[in-house]
Amino acid sequence: MKQQPGKHIHAVGGASLVSTLMNGHLVDQLRLTVHPLVLGKGKALFKDVEGRHRLELLETRPLAGGRVSLTYDVA
């Protein structure tokens, strides 16, 4: 699908989906929202991602409630 002409594919999901797509080299851009809350436990977002993936920061945007949107290009 990625090689076919058309618009961008937008996938919303958690750690398992992110890991699967990253491991398949199917992610060109990551958009993360950071919430100002520390839970002290939970599932790590990139725990199951294999290898290194260099990220280049493209945009930061403050959101309501102290949240921050971060957009990265995946190299």
mmJSON file of the N, C-alpha and C atoms, coordinates in Angstrom:
{"data_MODEL":{"atom_site":{
"group_PDB":["ATOM","ATOM","ATOM","ATOM","ATOM","ATOM","ATOM","ATOM","ATOM","ATOM","ATOM","ATOM","ATOM","ATOM","ATOM","ATOM","ATOM","ATOM","ATOM","ATOM","ATOM","ATOM","ATOM","ATOM","ATOM","ATOM","ATOM","ATOM","ATOM","ATOM","ATOM","ATOM","ATOM","ATOM","ATOM","ATOM","ATOM","ATOM","ATOM","ATOM","ATOM","ATOM","ATOM","ATOM","ATOM","ATOM","ATOM","ATOM","ATOM","ATOM","ATOM","ATOM","ATOM","ATOM","ATOM","ATOM","ATOM","ATOM","ATOM","ATOM","ATOM","ATOM","ATOM","ATOM","ATOM","ATOM","ATOM","ATOM","ATOM","ATOM","ATOM","ATOM","ATOM","ATOM","ATOM","ATOM","ATOM","ATOM","ATOM","ATOM","ATOM","ATOM","ATOM","ATOM","ATOM","ATOM","ATOM","ATOM","ATOM","ATOM","ATOM","ATOM","ATOM","ATOM","ATOM","ATOM","ATOM","ATOM","ATOM","ATOM","ATOM","ATOM","ATOM","ATOM","ATOM","ATOM","ATOM","ATOM","ATOM","ATOM","ATOM","ATOM","ATOM","ATOM","ATOM","ATOM","ATOM","ATOM","ATOM","ATOM","ATOM","ATOM","ATOM","ATOM","ATOM","ATOM","ATOM","ATOM","ATOM","ATOM","ATOM","ATOM","ATOM","ATOM","ATOM","ATOM","ATOM","ATOM","ATOM","ATOM","ATOM","ATOM","ATOM","ATOM","ATOM","ATOM","ATOM","ATOM","ATOM","ATOM","ATOM","ATOM","ATOM","ATOM","ATOM","ATOM","ATOM","ATOM","ATOM","ATOM","ATOM","ATOM","ATOM","ATOM","ATOM","ATOM","ATOM","ATOM","ATOM","ATOM","ATOM","ATOM","ATOM","ATOM","ATOM","ATOM","ATOM","ATOM","ATOM","ATOM","ATOM","ATOM","ATOM","ATOM","ATOM","ATOM","ATOM","ATOM","ATOM","ATOM","ATOM","ATOM","ATOM","ATOM","ATOM","ATOM","ATOM","ATOM","ATOM","ATOM","ATOM","ATOM","ATOM","ATOM","ATOM","ATOM","ATOM","ATOM","ATOM","ATOM","ATOM","ATOM","ATOM","ATOM","ATOM","ATOM","ATOM","ATOM","ATOM","ATOM","ATOM","ATOM","ATOM","ATOM","ATOM"],
"id":[1,2,3,4,5,6,7,8,9,10,11,12,13,14,15,16,17,18,19,20,21,22,23,24,25,26,27,28,29,30,31,32,33,34,35,36,37,38,39,40,41,42,43,44,45,46,47,48,49,50,51,52,53,54,55,56,57,58,59,60,61,62,63,64,65,66,67,68,69,70,71,72,73,74,75,76,77,78,79,80,81,82,83,84,85,86,87,88,89,90,91,92,93,94,95,96,97,98,99,100,101,102,103,104,105,106,107,108,109,110,111,112,113,114,115,116,117,118,119,120,121,122,123,124,125,126,127,128,129,130,131,132,133,134,135,136,137,138,139,140,141,142,143,144,145,146,147,148,149,150,151,152,153,154,155,156,157,158,159,160,161,162,163,164,165,166,167,168,169,170,171,172,173,174,175,176,177,178,179,180,181,182,183,184,185,186,187,188,189,190,191,192,193,194,195,196,197,198,199,200,201,202,203,204,205,206,207,208,209,210,211,212,213,214,215,216,217,218,219,220,221,222,223,224,225],
"type_symbol":["N","C","C","N","C","C","N","C","C","N","C","C","N","C","C","N","C","C","N","C","C","N","C","C","N","C","C","N","C","C","N","C","C","N","C","C","N","C","C","N","C","C","N","C","C","N","C","C","N","C","C","N","C","C","N","C","C","N","C","C","N","C","C","N","C","C","N","C","C","N","C","C","N","C","C","N","C","C","N","C","C","N","C","C","N","C","C","N","C","C","N","C","C","N","C","C","N","C","C","N","C","C","N","C","C","N","C","C","N","C","C","N","C","C","N","C","C","N","C","C","N","C","C","N","C","C","N","C","C","N","C","C","N","C","C","N","C","C","N","C","C","N","C","C","N","C","C","N","C","C","N","C","C","N","C","C","N","C","C","N","C","C","N","C","C","N","C","C","N","C","C","N","C","C","N","C","C","N","C","C","N","C","C","N","C","C","N","C","C","N","C","C","N","C","C","N","C","C","N","C","C","N","C","C","N","C","C","N","C","C","N","C","C","N","C","C","N","C","C","N","C","C","N","C","C"],
"label_atom_id":["N","CA","C","N","CA","C","N","CA","C","N","CA","C","N","CA","C","N","CA","C","N","CA","C","N","CA","C","N","CA","C","N","CA","C","N","CA","C","N","CA","C","N","CA","C","N","CA","C","N","CA","C","N","CA","C","N","CA","C","N","CA","C","N","CA","C","N","CA","C","N","CA","C","N","CA","C","N","CA","C","N","CA","C","N","CA","C","N","CA","C","N","CA","C","N","CA","C","N","CA","C","N","CA","C","N","CA","C","N","CA","C","N","CA","C","N","CA","C","N","CA","C","N","CA","C","N","CA","C","N","CA","C","N","CA","C","N","CA","C","N","CA","C","N","CA","C","N","CA","C","N","CA","C","N","CA","C","N","CA","C","N","CA","C","N","CA","C","N","CA","C","N","CA","C","N","CA","C","N","CA","C","N","CA","C","N","CA","C","N","CA","C","N","CA","C","N","CA","C","N","CA","C","N","CA","C","N","CA","C","N","CA","C","N","CA","C","N","CA","C","N","CA","C","N","CA","C","N","CA","C","N","CA","C","N","CA","C","N","CA","C","N","CA","C","N","CA","C","N","CA","C","N","CA","C","N","CA","C","N","CA","C"],
"label_alt_id":[null,null,null,null,null,null,null,null,null,null,null,null,null,null,null,null,null,null,null,null,null,null,null,null,null,null,null,null,null,null,null,null,null,null,null,null,null,null,null,null,null,null,null,null,null,null,null,null,null,null,null,null,null,null,null,null,null,null,null,null,null,null,null,null,null,null,null,null,null,null,null,null,null,null,null,null,null,null,null,null,null,null,null,null,null,null,null,null,null,null,null,null,null,null,null,null,null,null,null,null,null,null,null,null,null,null,null,null,null,null,null,null,null,null,null,null,null,null,null,null,null,null,null,null,null,null,null,null,null,null,null,null,null,null,null,null,null,null,null,null,null,null,null,null,null,null,null,null,null,null,null,null,null,null,null,null,null,null,null,null,null,null,null,null,null,null,null,null,null,null,null,null,null,null,null,null,null,null,null,null,null,null,null,null,null,null,null,null,null,null,null,null,null,null,null,null,null,null,null,null,null,null,null,null,null,null,null,null,null,null,null,null,null,null,null,null,null,null,null,null,null,null,null,null,null],
"label_comp_id":["MET","MET","MET","LYS","LYS","LYS","GLN","GLN","GLN","GLN","GLN","GLN","PRO","PRO","PRO","GLY","GLY","GLY","LYS","LYS","LYS","HIS","HIS","HIS","ILE","ILE","ILE","HIS","HIS","HIS","ALA","ALA","ALA","VAL","VAL","VAL","GLY","GLY","GLY","GLY","GLY","GLY","ALA","ALA","ALA","SER","SER","SER","LEU","LEU","LEU","VAL","VAL","VAL","SER","SER","SER","THR","THR","THR","LEU","LEU","LEU","MET","MET","MET","ASN","ASN","ASN","GLY","GLY","GLY","HIS","HIS","HIS","LEU","LEU","LEU","VAL","VAL","VAL","ASP","ASP","ASP","GLN","GLN","GLN","LEU","LEU","LEU","ARG","ARG","ARG","LEU","LEU","LEU","THR","THR","THR","VAL","VAL","VAL","HIS","HIS","HIS","PRO","PRO","PRO","LEU","LEU","LEU","VAL","VAL","VAL","LEU","LEU","LEU","GLY","GLY","GLY","LYS","LYS","LYS","GLY","GLY","GLY","LYS","LYS","LYS","ALA","ALA","ALA","LEU","LEU","LEU","PHE","PHE","PHE","LYS","LYS","LYS","ASP","ASP","ASP","VAL","VAL","VAL","GLU","GLU","GLU","GLY","GLY","GLY","ARG","ARG","ARG","HIS","HIS","HIS","ARG","ARG","ARG","LEU","LEU","LEU","GLU","GLU","GLU","LEU","LEU","LEU","LEU","LEU","LEU","GLU","GLU","GLU","THR","THR","THR","ARG","ARG","ARG","PRO","PRO","PRO","LEU","LEU","LEU","ALA","ALA","ALA","GLY","GLY","GLY","GLY","GLY","GLY","ARG","ARG","ARG","VAL","VAL","VAL","SER","SER","SER","LEU","LEU","LEU","THR","THR","THR","TYR","TYR","TYR","ASP","ASP","ASP","VAL","VAL","VAL","ALA","ALA","ALA"],
"label_asym_id":["A","A","A","A","A","A","A","A","A","A","A","A","A","A","A","A","A","A","A","A","A","A","A","A","A","A","A","A","A","A","A","A","A","A","A","A","A","A","A","A","A","A","A","A","A","A","A","A","A","A","A","A","A","A","A","A","A","A","A","A","A","A","A","A","A","A","A","A","A","A","A","A","A","A","A","A","A","A","A","A","A","A","A","A","A","A","A","A","A","A","A","A","A","A","A","A","A","A","A","A","A","A","A","A","A","A","A","A","A","A","A","A","A","A","A","A","A","A","A","A","A","A","A","A","A","A","A","A","A","A","A","A","A","A","A","A","A","A","A","A","A","A","A","A","A","A","A","A","A","A","A","A","A","A","A","A","A","A","A","A","A","A","A","A","A","A","A","A","A","A","A","A","A","A","A","A","A","A","A","A","A","A","A","A","A","A","A","A","A","A","A","A","A","A","A","A","A","A","A","A","A","A","A","A","A","A","A","A","A","A","A","A","A","A","A","A","A","A","A","A","A","A","A","A","A"],
"label_entity_id":["1","1","1","1","1","1","1","1","1","1","1","1","1","1","1","1","1","1","1","1","1","1","1","1","1","1","1","1","1","1","1","1","1","1","1","1","1","1","1","1","1","1","1","1","1","1","1","1","1","1","1","1","1","1","1","1","1","1","1","1","1","1","1","1","1","1","1","1","1","1","1","1","1","1","1","1","1","1","1","1","1","1","1","1","1","1","1","1","1","1","1","1","1","1","1","1","1","1","1","1","1","1","1","1","1","1","1","1","1","1","1","1","1","1","1","1","1","1","1","1","1","1","1","1","1","1","1","1","1","1","1","1","1","1","1","1","1","1","1","1","1","1","1","1","1","1","1","1","1","1","1","1","1","1","1","1","1","1","1","1","1","1","1","1","1","1","1","1","1","1","1","1","1","1","1","1","1","1","1","1","1","1","1","1","1","1","1","1","1","1","1","1","1","1","1","1","1","1","1","1","1","1","1","1","1","1","1","1","1","1","1","1","1","1","1","1","1","1","1","1","1","1","1","1","1"],
"label_seq_id":[1,1,1,2,2,2,3,3,3,4,4,4,5,5,5,6,6,6,7,7,7,8,8,8,9,9,9,10,10,10,11,11,11,12,12,12,13,13,13,14,14,14,15,15,15,16,16,16,17,17,17,18,18,18,19,19,19,20,20,20,21,21,21,22,22,22,23,23,23,24,24,24,25,25,25,26,26,26,27,27,27,28,28,28,29,29,29,30,30,30,31,31,31,32,32,32,33,33,33,34,34,34,35,35,35,36,36,36,37,37,37,38,38,38,39,39,39,40,40,40,41,41,41,42,42,42,43,43,43,44,44,44,45,45,45,46,46,46,47,47,47,48,48,48,49,49,49,50,50,50,51,51,51,52,52,52,53,53,53,54,54,54,55,55,55,56,56,56,57,57,57,58,58,58,59,59,59,60,60,60,61,61,61,62,62,62,63,63,63,64,64,64,65,65,65,66,66,66,67,67,67,68,68,68,69,69,69,70,70,70,71,71,71,72,72,72,73,73,73,74,74,74,75,75,75],
"pdbx_PDB_ins_code":[null,null,null,null,null,null,null,null,null,null,null,null,null,null,null,null,null,null,null,null,null,null,null,null,null,null,null,null,null,null,null,null,null,null,null,null,null,null,null,null,null,null,null,null,null,null,null,null,null,null,null,null,null,null,null,null,null,null,null,null,null,null,null,null,null,null,null,null,null,null,null,null,null,null,null,null,null,null,null,null,null,null,null,null,null,null,null,null,null,null,null,null,null,null,null,null,null,null,null,null,null,null,null,null,null,null,null,null,null,null,null,null,null,null,null,null,null,null,null,null,null,null,null,null,null,null,null,null,null,null,null,null,null,null,null,null,null,null,null,null,null,null,null,null,null,null,null,null,null,null,null,null,null,null,null,null,null,null,null,null,null,null,null,null,null,null,null,null,null,null,null,null,null,null,null,null,null,null,null,null,null,null,null,null,null,null,null,null,null,null,null,null,null,null,null,null,null,null,null,null,null,null,null,null,null,null,null,null,null,null,null,null,null,null,null,null,null,null,null,null,null,null,null,null,null],
"Cartn_x":[0.808,0.0,0.856,1.969,2.827,3.4,3.646,4.244,3.23,1.951,0.916,0.658,0.247,-0.053,-1.283,-1.321,-2.468,-2.01,-2.916,-2.637,-1.907,-1.499,-0.802,-1.74,-1.162,-1.915,-1.695,-2.771,-2.711,-3.179,-2.32,-2.672,-2.614,-3.66,-3.718,-3.729,-2.816,-2.786,-1.818,-1.708,-0.853,0.478,1.099,2.459,2.615,1.661,1.784,1.748,0.825,0.737,1.983,2.432,3.633,4.833,5.008,6.135,6.08,4.912,4.754,5.087,4.556,4.809,6.271,6.851,8.261,9.164,8.896,9.719,9.594,8.477,8.278,8.74,9.393,9.879,8.752,7.58,6.409,6.041,6.863,6.574,7.518,6.95,7.738,7.737,6.673,6.535,5.786,6.259,5.598,5.03,3.802,3.193,2.825,3.498,3.301,2.683,1.795,1.249,1.72,2.407,2.919,1.92,1.463,0.529,1.318,1.025,1.78,1.32,1.594,1.179,2.183,2.677,3.594,2.837,2.7,1.966,2.86,4.125,5.03,5.007,4.115,4.086,3.284,3.246,2.531,3.411,2.894,3.631,4.448,5.727,6.614,6.228,6.143,5.694,6.632,7.937,8.908,9.646,9.128,9.804,10.081,9.142,9.282,9.799,10.236,10.795,12.22,12.517,13.843,14.772,16.005,17.017,16.823,17.683,17.637,16.92,16.163,15.462,15.723,16.468,16.788,15.565,15.267,14.129,14.631,14.002,14.33,13.097,13.239,12.122,11.706,10.429,9.897,9.077,8.318,7.415,7.088,6.993,6.451,5.289,4.223,3.051,2.41,2.298,1.615,0.109,-0.488,-1.922,-2.564,-3.861,-4.589,-4.191,-4.284,-4.033,-2.576,-1.66,-0.241,0.31,-0.535,-0.052,0.806,1.669,2.541,2.474,2.31,2.329,3.721,4.323,5.662,5.551,6.113,6.112,7.552,7.83,9.174,9.157,10.2,10.466,11.267,10.933,11.643,12.671,13.944,15.029,15.359],
"Cartn_y":[-1.191,0.0,1.262,1.196,2.368,2.791,1.841,2.134,2.593,2.429,2.796,4.301,4.888,6.315,6.606,7.804,8.217,9.049,9.263,10.102,9.311,10.029,9.421,8.495,7.521,6.617,7.082,7.253,7.709,6.56,6.088,4.993,5.48,5.228,5.594,4.305,4.213,2.983,3.063,1.979,1.897,1.246,0.759,0.238,-0.931,-1.843,-3.01,-2.609,-1.724,-1.28,-0.501,0.398,1.19,0.274,-0.706,-1.64,-2.421,-2.928,-3.706,-2.865,-1.655,-0.786,-0.336,-0.003,0.413,-0.747,-1.943,-3.104,-3.453,-3.119,-3.356,-2.199,-1.203,-0.005,0.663,0.753,1.319,2.702,3.24,4.539,5.586,6.648,7.766,8.931,9.009,10.143,9.694,10.18,9.905,11.201,11.136,12.27,11.783,12.328,11.919,13.062,12.731,13.725,13.371,14.31,14.113,14.745,13.932,14.408,14.688,15.773,16.117,15.291,13.988,13.077,11.928,11.652,10.528,9.44,8.282,7.175,6.268,6.159,5.291,3.848,3.503,2.161,2.224,1.129,1.089,0.462,0.357,-0.265,0.793,0.504,1.406,1.397,2.571,2.686,2.006,2.115,1.596,0.351,-0.309,-1.456,-2.581,-2.865,-3.998,-3.609,-2.366,-1.93,-2.472,-3.102,-3.692,-2.677,-2.658,-1.79,-0.325,0.487,1.933,2.613,3.615,4.422,5.879,6.574,7.977,8.833,9.744,10.644,12.073,12.812,14.223,15.04,15.929,16.742,17.722,17.674,18.563,19.699,19.392,20.406,20.106,21.147,21.056,22.037,21.6,22.459,22.288,23.387,23.293,23.093,22.282,21.998,22.372,22.304,22.618,21.665,22.137,21.287,20.939,21.674,21.403,20.303,19.745,18.709,19.342,18.517,18.973,17.95,18.44,17.578,17.664,16.501,16.403,15.632,16.185,15.521,15.232,13.959,13.525,12.861,13.095,12.362,11.125,9.954,8.721,8.443,8.407,8.174,6.694],
"Cartn_z":[0.0,0.0,0.0,0.72,0.835,-0.515,-1.396,-2.695,-3.73,-3.451,-4.408,-4.36,-5.487,-5.492,-4.641,-4.125,-3.32,-2.143,-1.232,-0.072,1.003,2.039,3.172,3.949,4.603,5.468,6.895,7.628,9.018,9.9,10.79,11.687,13.124,13.867,15.283,16.077,17.041,17.818,18.979,19.671,20.842,20.537,21.595,21.517,20.544,20.508,19.625,18.156,17.79,16.399,15.998,16.863,16.572,16.36,17.232,17.117,15.809,15.467,14.225,13.004,12.943,11.788,11.725,12.878,12.903,12.471,12.962,12.604,11.121,10.505,9.082,8.212,8.842,8.141,7.345,7.969,7.324,7.86,8.746,9.35,8.783,8.199,7.697,8.682,9.475,10.381,11.636,12.79,14.064,14.617,15.088,15.787,17.179,18.168,19.553,20.338,21.26,22.174,23.57,24.21,25.566,26.537,27.483,28.51,29.796,30.49,31.704,32.907,32.857,33.913,33.988,35.169,35.364,36.113,35.484,36.093,36.925,36.555,37.282,36.817,35.913,35.331,34.046,33.342,32.07,31.008,29.792,28.701,27.96,27.78,27.044,25.572,24.973,23.585,22.592,22.799,21.828,22.322,23.336,23.945,22.945,22.058,21.128,19.749,19.58,18.3,18.187,17.053,16.83,16.173,16.612,16.012,16.364,15.771,15.996,14.844,15.189,14.195,14.565,13.721,13.985,13.718,14.643,14.504,14.35,13.434,13.237,13.604,14.578,15.033,13.95,13.56,12.529,13.126,14.192,14.742,16.198,16.994,18.346,18.427,19.096,19.182,20.557,21.315,22.609,22.404,23.273,23.216,24.553,24.605,25.837,26.967,28.182,29.347,29.566,28.954,29.135,28.251,27.387,26.477,25.384,24.77,23.683,22.561,21.331,20.145,19.523,19.299,18.705,17.392,16.326,15.021,14.629,14.32,13.943,12.578,11.804,10.585,11.004,10.486,10.837,9.748,10.123,9.151,9.09],
"occupancy":[1.0,1.0,1.0,1.0,1.0,1.0,1.0,1.0,1.0,1.0,1.0,1.0,1.0,1.0,1.0,1.0,1.0,1.0,1.0,1.0,1.0,1.0,1.0,1.0,1.0,1.0,1.0,1.0,1.0,1.0,1.0,1.0,1.0,1.0,1.0,1.0,1.0,1.0,1.0,1.0,1.0,1.0,1.0,1.0,1.0,1.0,1.0,1.0,1.0,1.0,1.0,1.0,1.0,1.0,1.0,1.0,1.0,1.0,1.0,1.0,1.0,1.0,1.0,1.0,1.0,1.0,1.0,1.0,1.0,1.0,1.0,1.0,1.0,1.0,1.0,1.0,1.0,1.0,1.0,1.0,1.0,1.0,1.0,1.0,1.0,1.0,1.0,1.0,1.0,1.0,1.0,1.0,1.0,1.0,1.0,1.0,1.0,1.0,1.0,1.0,1.0,1.0,1.0,1.0,1.0,1.0,1.0,1.0,1.0,1.0,1.0,1.0,1.0,1.0,1.0,1.0,1.0,1.0,1.0,1.0,1.0,1.0,1.0,1.0,1.0,1.0,1.0,1.0,1.0,1.0,1.0,1.0,1.0,1.0,1.0,1.0,1.0,1.0,1.0,1.0,1.0,1.0,1.0,1.0,1.0,1.0,1.0,1.0,1.0,1.0,1.0,1.0,1.0,1.0,1.0,1.0,1.0,1.0,1.0,1.0,1.0,1.0,1.0,1.0,1.0,1.0,1.0,1.0,1.0,1.0,1.0,1.0,1.0,1.0,1.0,1.0,1.0,1.0,1.0,1.0,1.0,1.0,1.0,1.0,1.0,1.0,1.0,1.0,1.0,1.0,1.0,1.0,1.0,1.0,1.0,1.0,1.0,1.0,1.0,1.0,1.0,1.0,1.0,1.0,1.0,1.0,1.0,1.0,1.0,1.0,1.0,1.0,1.0,1.0,1.0,1.0,1.0,1.0,1.0,1.0,1.0,1.0,1.0,1.0,1.0],
"B_iso_or_equiv":[0.0,0.0,0.0,0.0,0.0,0.0,0.0,0.0,0.0,0.0,0.0,0.0,0.0,0.0,0.0,0.0,0.0,0.0,0.0,0.0,0.0,0.0,0.0,0.0,0.0,0.0,0.0,0.0,0.0,0.0,0.0,0.0,0.0,0.0,0.0,0.0,0.0,0.0,0.0,0.0,0.0,0.0,0.0,0.0,0.0,0.0,0.0,0.0,0.0,0.0,0.0,0.0,0.0,0.0,0.0,0.0,0.0,0.0,0.0,0.0,0.0,0.0,0.0,0.0,0.0,0.0,0.0,0.0,0.0,0.0,0.0,0.0,0.0,0.0,0.0,0.0,0.0,0.0,0.0,0.0,0.0,0.0,0.0,0.0,0.0,0.0,0.0,0.0,0.0,0.0,0.0,0.0,0.0,0.0,0.0,0.0,0.0,0.0,0.0,0.0,0.0,0.0,0.0,0.0,0.0,0.0,0.0,0.0,0.0,0.0,0.0,0.0,0.0,0.0,0.0,0.0,0.0,0.0,0.0,0.0,0.0,0.0,0.0,0.0,0.0,0.0,0.0,0.0,0.0,0.0,0.0,0.0,0.0,0.0,0.0,0.0,0.0,0.0,0.0,0.0,0.0,0.0,0.0,0.0,0.0,0.0,0.0,0.0,0.0,0.0,0.0,0.0,0.0,0.0,0.0,0.0,0.0,0.0,0.0,0.0,0.0,0.0,0.0,0.0,0.0,0.0,0.0,0.0,0.0,0.0,0.0,0.0,0.0,0.0,0.0,0.0,0.0,0.0,0.0,0.0,0.0,0.0,0.0,0.0,0.0,0.0,0.0,0.0,0.0,0.0,0.0,0.0,0.0,0.0,0.0,0.0,0.0,0.0,0.0,0.0,0.0,0.0,0.0,0.0,0.0,0.0,0.0,0.0,0.0,0.0,0.0,0.0,0.0,0.0,0.0,0.0,0.0,0.0,0.0,0.0,0.0,0.0,0.0,0.0,0.0],
"pdbx_formal_charge":[null,null,null,null,null,null,null,null,null,null,null,null,null,null,null,null,null,null,null,null,null,null,null,null,null,null,null,null,null,null,null,null,null,null,null,null,null,null,null,null,null,null,null,null,null,null,null,null,null,null,null,null,null,null,null,null,null,null,null,null,null,null,null,null,null,null,null,null,null,null,null,null,null,null,null,null,null,null,null,null,null,null,null,null,null,null,null,null,null,null,null,null,null,null,null,null,null,null,null,null,null,null,null,null,null,null,null,null,null,null,null,null,null,null,null,null,null,null,null,null,null,null,null,null,null,null,null,null,null,null,null,null,null,null,null,null,null,null,null,null,null,null,null,null,null,null,null,null,null,null,null,null,null,null,null,null,null,null,null,null,null,null,null,null,null,null,null,null,null,null,null,null,null,null,null,null,null,null,null,null,null,null,null,null,null,null,null,null,null,null,null,null,null,null,null,null,null,null,null,null,null,null,null,null,null,null,null,null,null,null,null,null,null,null,null,null,null,null,null,null,null,null,null,null,null],
"auth_seq_id":[1,1,1,2,2,2,3,3,3,4,4,4,5,5,5,6,6,6,7,7,7,8,8,8,9,9,9,10,10,10,11,11,11,12,12,12,13,13,13,14,14,14,15,15,15,16,16,16,17,17,17,18,18,18,19,19,19,20,20,20,21,21,21,22,22,22,23,23,23,24,24,24,25,25,25,26,26,26,27,27,27,28,28,28,29,29,29,30,30,30,31,31,31,32,32,32,33,33,33,34,34,34,35,35,35,36,36,36,37,37,37,38,38,38,39,39,39,40,40,40,41,41,41,42,42,42,43,43,43,44,44,44,45,45,45,46,46,46,47,47,47,48,48,48,49,49,49,50,50,50,51,51,51,52,52,52,53,53,53,54,54,54,55,55,55,56,56,56,57,57,57,58,58,58,59,59,59,60,60,60,61,61,61,62,62,62,63,63,63,64,64,64,65,65,65,66,66,66,67,67,67,68,68,68,69,69,69,70,70,70,71,71,71,72,72,72,73,73,73,74,74,74,75,75,75],
"auth_comp_id":["MET","MET","MET","LYS","LYS","LYS","GLN","GLN","GLN","GLN","GLN","GLN","PRO","PRO","PRO","GLY","GLY","GLY","LYS","LYS","LYS","HIS","HIS","HIS","ILE","ILE","ILE","HIS","HIS","HIS","ALA","ALA","ALA","VAL","VAL","VAL","GLY","GLY","GLY","GLY","GLY","GLY","ALA","ALA","ALA","SER","SER","SER","LEU","LEU","LEU","VAL","VAL","VAL","SER","SER","SER","THR","THR","THR","LEU","LEU","LEU","MET","MET","MET","ASN","ASN","ASN","GLY","GLY","GLY","HIS","HIS","HIS","LEU","LEU","LEU","VAL","VAL","VAL","ASP","ASP","ASP","GLN","GLN","GLN","LEU","LEU","LEU","ARG","ARG","ARG","LEU","LEU","LEU","THR","THR","THR","VAL","VAL","VAL","HIS","HIS","HIS","PRO","PRO","PRO","LEU","LEU","LEU","VAL","VAL","VAL","LEU","LEU","LEU","GLY","GLY","GLY","LYS","LYS","LYS","GLY","GLY","GLY","LYS","LYS","LYS","ALA","ALA","ALA","LEU","LEU","LEU","PHE","PHE","PHE","LYS","LYS","LYS","ASP","ASP","ASP","VAL","VAL","VAL","GLU","GLU","GLU","GLY","GLY","GLY","ARG","ARG","ARG","HIS","HIS","HIS","ARG","ARG","ARG","LEU","LEU","LEU","GLU","GLU","GLU","LEU","LEU","LEU","LEU","LEU","LEU","GLU","GLU","GLU","THR","THR","THR","ARG","ARG","ARG","PRO","PRO","PRO","LEU","LEU","LEU","ALA","ALA","ALA","GLY","GLY","GLY","GLY","GLY","GLY","ARG","ARG","ARG","VAL","VAL","VAL","SER","SER","SER","LEU","LEU","LEU","THR","THR","THR","TYR","TYR","TYR","ASP","ASP","ASP","VAL","VAL","VAL","ALA","ALA","ALA"],
"auth_asym_id":["A","A","A","A","A","A","A","A","A","A","A","A","A","A","A","A","A","A","A","A","A","A","A","A","A","A","A","A","A","A","A","A","A","A","A","A","A","A","A","A","A","A","A","A","A","A","A","A","A","A","A","A","A","A","A","A","A","A","A","A","A","A","A","A","A","A","A","A","A","A","A","A","A","A","A","A","A","A","A","A","A","A","A","A","A","A","A","A","A","A","A","A","A","A","A","A","A","A","A","A","A","A","A","A","A","A","A","A","A","A","A","A","A","A","A","A","A","A","A","A","A","A","A","A","A","A","A","A","A","A","A","A","A","A","A","A","A","A","A","A","A","A","A","A","A","A","A","A","A","A","A","A","A","A","A","A","A","A","A","A","A","A","A","A","A","A","A","A","A","A","A","A","A","A","A","A","A","A","A","A","A","A","A","A","A","A","A","A","A","A","A","A","A","A","A","A","A","A","A","A","A","A","A","A","A","A","A","A","A","A","A","A","A","A","A","A","A","A","A","A","A","A","A","A","A"],
"auth_atom_id":["N","CA","C","N","CA","C","N","CA","C","N","CA","C","N","CA","C","N","CA","C","N","CA","C","N","CA","C","N","CA","C","N","CA","C","N","CA","C","N","CA","C","N","CA","C","N","CA","C","N","CA","C","N","CA","C","N","CA","C","N","CA","C","N","CA","C","N","CA","C","N","CA","C","N","CA","C","N","CA","C","N","CA","C","N","CA","C","N","CA","C","N","CA","C","N","CA","C","N","CA","C","N","CA","C","N","CA","C","N","CA","C","N","CA","C","N","CA","C","N","CA","C","N","CA","C","N","CA","C","N","CA","C","N","CA","C","N","CA","C","N","CA","C","N","CA","C","N","CA","C","N","CA","C","N","CA","C","N","CA","C","N","CA","C","N","CA","C","N","CA","C","N","CA","C","N","CA","C","N","CA","C","N","CA","C","N","CA","C","N","CA","C","N","CA","C","N","CA","C","N","CA","C","N","CA","C","N","CA","C","N","CA","C","N","CA","C","N","CA","C","N","CA","C","N","CA","C","N","CA","C","N","CA","C","N","CA","C","N","CA","C","N","CA","C","N","CA","C","N","CA","C","N","CA","C","N","CA","C","N","CA","C"],
"pdbx_PDB_model_num":[1,1,1,1,1,1,1,1,1,1,1,1,1,1,1,1,1,1,1,1,1,1,1,1,1,1,1,1,1,1,1,1,1,1,1,1,1,1,1,1,1,1,1,1,1,1,1,1,1,1,1,1,1,1,1,1,1,1,1,1,1,1,1,1,1,1,1,1,1,1,1,1,1,1,1,1,1,1,1,1,1,1,1,1,1,1,1,1,1,1,1,1,1,1,1,1,1,1,1,1,1,1,1,1,1,1,1,1,1,1,1,1,1,1,1,1,1,1,1,1,1,1,1,1,1,1,1,1,1,1,1,1,1,1,1,1,1,1,1,1,1,1,1,1,1,1,1,1,1,1,1,1,1,1,1,1,1,1,1,1,1,1,1,1,1,1,1,1,1,1,1,1,1,1,1,1,1,1,1,1,1,1,1,1,1,1,1,1,1,1,1,1,1,1,1,1,1,1,1,1,1,1,1,1,1,1,1,1,1,1,1,1,1,1,1,1,1,1,1,1,1,1,1,1,1]
}}}
